[in-house]
Amino acid sequence: MGDAVDVVAVVGACGPERRRYAQRLAQVTNKTFFPASRLSGSADPGQQAVALASWSDSTAGVVVELPEEVVTTELIGAFAAPEERARLTGLVCVVDATHVLDDLHRDGYVPLRHTDSETTAPVTARALLTVTQIEYASAIVFVGWEMLGPVELATIMALVSHLSPFARLRLNRQAMEPVHAAGRYTSEQSRPGWASVLNGNFAPHMIDGRVSAFRYEQVRPLHPGRLMAVLDRIEDGEFGVLVRSAGFCRLATRPHITAQWDHVGQMFSLNPLAADDRLADGEELLAVGQDLAFIGLRVDADRLTAALDGAALTDEELTTGPTAWMGFADPFPDWQIATDRAD
């Protein structure tokens, strides 16, 4: 199929701004441009982007604008397939500085398409799409930044840097700055800020006194009823503006399952990842108890830590054992782990 084609993907929650930047980037760099309109009708826009780029004869490379409903991790996975000629070397996220906080707190959902039936499939939160675009970006370009004062702009840029500490931050200006290749994206990515917090290598490029990130660890399982009460307090803003939190969690009522804690803005979910009794030989537990990262504005880490500790099992509860824990009130939806679905 010829030499490899380098691809820069452009994502973002705001369609007009995303489109203008992607088109301008292609013009300045003399790359072939594929707009989101070429992909939005496809059952799988990510795979369609790979196909278009793979068959391009552009020696300068390709710029692909992606529609909002593309899941960033799936896009990266599509380009990471070893048999593909196209390789993703840059992921640019266009962020409107004036309302990125609103974008991260949207409560709407977007239907995703099923690659086989071409019918609408389960929906995903718009805010989750937005935050993952930011987290996995190699470069983040701020538009509309001229409307903000220097203090507010510094806070927004620091927040985005905390969400995506490995990304290069750029202000959209008349003279376009080059997009440096990040190296080929692979299926193994640890770019999100929350992952860096848990991995111990968190070092955002920008800091601000109003923006913070911290790690919460607790070996005891959580009482689901008390945890739900803490989540309500988080939503009410009692501990500050929690923009993003993620990591691993264990509920006392489901003590042998490690769950993925996934929260952005007003969206929160707990999804089962692995059951202790189904680990393969040599596999380690994802987490013994709670291992969570929190990122936000004016966050009172001490009070939030105390609240979460209050949701953990007490000494008395702990001694009663898992059989007794099963009787605790549990307001969370039932789980079906992947191995059960496969069976």
N, C-alpha and C positions, 0 to 999 in steps of 0.2 A: 504493500500500500504506500510505500514511499517513506520519506523522512518523517520524524515526529513533528506534530503541530503543537506549538505552545499556545495555550488558551488562557485568557484573562476573563473571568466571569464577574459580572457586575450585578449585585443584588441590592435590595433596599425596599423599605416599606412604602415609600412615596414614588409612585409610578412616573409622573412627569419629570421629576428631578433625576431619577435613576436613568431614564431614557436619554435625557439631554447629556448627562455626564458620559454615559457609555458611548453615545454616538461621537461626541467630541473626542474622547479618548482614542477611538478607532481612527479618526481623521488625523489627529496629531501624530500617532505612532504608525500610520500607514498600514493598519491591520484591517483585515476583513471584518465587517460588522454584521452580526445577526441579532435583530431586535427581538424583544419578548413576544411580539406578535407572530413571529415564525414558530414559536414554541407553545403558546397558550392553548392552541387547539389540539395539542398532542395528548394522548393518554398518559404519557410519561415525559414531561418537558425536559427532565434531566438527561434521560437517554437520548432524546431528540437533539439536545445540545451537543452531546458526544458525537452523534452521527453527523450532524452538520459540520462540526469542526474537523472530524476525521476525513471527510471527503473534500475539504478545502485545499486548494493548491497554493494558498498564500504562504510565501516564505517568511513574511514578517510576523505571521501569527494571526490569531483570531481574538476578537472581543465579542463575548456573548452576553446579552442582557437577559436576565432570568425573570420570569413573572413571580409575583409575590408568593404564590402557593407552593413553590418548589421548596422541599425540605433540604436544608443545606448539607446535612450529613449524608443524605442519599445522593445528592449531586456529587459530593466528593467521592463517594463510593463508586459511582458510575464512571467517573474519570480515572479512578485508581485501578480499574481492571487491567491486568497486565497485557491483555491482547489488544487494547485500544491504542490506536495511533495518536489520538489527541491526548495531551497531558495538561492538567490544570496546574499552572505555575503562579497564578495570582487570583485572589478572591477579594474584590473591592466592594465594600459596603458603603452605600451612599446614605448618610444620616442627616435628616433635617434637624439642626440644632435647636430650633424653636419649639419643636413638639416631640422630641424623642422620648421624653418622660411619659407623655400621653400615649405614644405608641407602645411603650412597655407596660402600660397599665390598661390597655384595651381589653374588654371582656368578650369581644366577638370571636367567632370561630370560622374557619375556612374549610370547605370540603376538599378532600384530596381525591385524585382519580386513581382508579384501580387499573394497573397496567394490563391486565388480561381482559376484563369485561368492558373497560372504558366507561364504566358507570361510576357515580360518586360513591366514595368509600367513607370510612370513619373520618370525622372532622378533626382538625387540630387548632389550637388557640393561635390567633393572630399574633399575640404578644410573644408566644413561644417561637414562632417563625422569625419574628424580629430579633429577639435576643440571640438566637443561634446564628443568624446572619452576622451579627456583630461579633459574637464569640469566636467564630471560625475564620474571620476575615484576616487577610494578610495586610490589608490597608483599609483605613476608614477615612472617608472624605466627608467633611461637614459642609453642608449647604445651608444658606439662610443664617449663617453665623453673624452676619453684619447687623442683624436685628437685636442682638443681645449685648448687654453691657459686659465689660471685661470680667467682672466678678462672676456673673452668671455663666458666661462662656467657659471660664476656667473650671467651674464646678461640673458642667456638662461634659467637658472633655476629660476631666479626671474620672468621672463616673464611667464613661465609655472605656477609658484605659483600664479601669479596674475590671470591667467585664471582659476585656480582650487585651491582656497585657503584652501580647507578642505582636500586636498590629501596629503598623506605622500610622500615625494620625496626621491628617492633612486638612488645611482649610481650602475650600474651593475658591480659586482666584482666577483672574483673567489669564495669567500665564500658567498653564497646566504643568504641575510637577510630574516627573516620571514615576511610573509604577514599577518598583523593583521586583524582580522575580523572587518568589519565596522558596524556590526549589519545588520539585514536583510534589503535589499533595498526595499523600498516601491514605489508606483507610485507617491507619493508626494516627489519631490526632489528639493532642493534649493542649490545645490552644485556649480553651475557655478559662476565664479567671478563676471560677470556682474550683476547677481541677488543679490549677496551680496552687491555690490555697491549701488543698488537701495534700498535694505532692511536696509542699514545702519550698517551692521555687517561685513564689509570687513576688513579682517586682514590676509593677506598672510604670510606664514611662512618665505619667503625670500623676501628681498627688494634689490633694486639696483638703483643707481642714474639715470640710463638710462631708467628705466621702471616706468611707472606711470599709474594710473587709476583715472578717475574723473567722476562726475555725472553732467549731464546737464539737467536743468529744465526750461521750458518756457510754460506759460499758453496760449499764443496766438497760433492759428493754423499757419502752415507753408504754404507759397506760393510755390506750387509744382515746378514751373519753376525756382525760385531762389534756392530751395533746390537741384534740379538737378545740378545746377551750383556749389554748395558747394560740392556735392558728387564728381564731376569731379576734384575739387581742392584737395579733400582728396585722390583720386586715384593717383593724380600727386605727392603726398608726400609733399604738401605745409606746412602741419601742423605737420610733422613728420611721423613715420611709424605707422599708425593705423592698428593694428592687428585684434582687435575685438571690435565691438560695438553692443549693443542690447538694447531693451527696448520697449517703447510705443510711438506712434506718431499719430498726426492728421494733415491731409491735409485740407487746406481751401476749396478746391473744393469738399471734401467729409467730411464735418464738423461733421457729426453725427456718424462717424465710428472710432473706435479705431483700429489702425493697429499695428502689430508686426514689429518692426525694427530689421532686422537680417543681420549682416554684419560680414564677416571674409575675410581678405586678399583682393582679387579682386572680391569677391562675395557679392552682396547686394540685398536684397529683402524687400518689404513692403507687408505684408499680412494682410487682414482684420481679426479682432478677434471678435468684437462685435459691434452691432448697438445700439445706445442709446434707440431707441424706442422699442427694443425687449428684454430689461432687465426684468427679472422676479422680482416679488415683493421681496424687501429686498436686491436685488443685487446692488452693487455699481459700479460706473464707474471704469474701469481699470486705466484710466488716464484722467485728464481734458485737458491737452495739451501734451507737450513733456516731457518724463521722460526717459533719455537715459544714458547708461554707456559706457565709452570709455576706452580702454586698448591698450597701445602701447609703442613704443620706441621713446624717445626724442620728445614727443608730446608737442606742444605749446598749452596748454589748453586755455590760454587767447585769442589767435588769433582764435582758432577754435570756442570758445564760441561766439566771436564777429561775425564770419562768419555765424553761425547758427542763432544768433539774427537778423542778416541782412536778413535772409530768412523768419523770422516771419512777420506777417502782421503789417503794419504801423498803426499809429493812424487813418489816413485818410481811409485806406483800411478797417480797423476794423469797422468803423462807417457805411460803405455802406451795411453791412449785408450779410448773406449767399447767398441770391439770386444773388447779384453782384459777389460774389466769384466764383460762378459756371462758370463764363465767363473767369476766369484766364486760361492761357495756362497750360496744365497738361500733361507732357510727360510720366507719369507712366501708366502701363497697367491697364485695367479695372479690377474691383474687383467683385467677387460674393461671398457674405458672406455665411457661412455654412447653415444658416436658409433658404436662397434662394435655395440652392442646395437641401435641404430636401424637400422644397415645390415642 
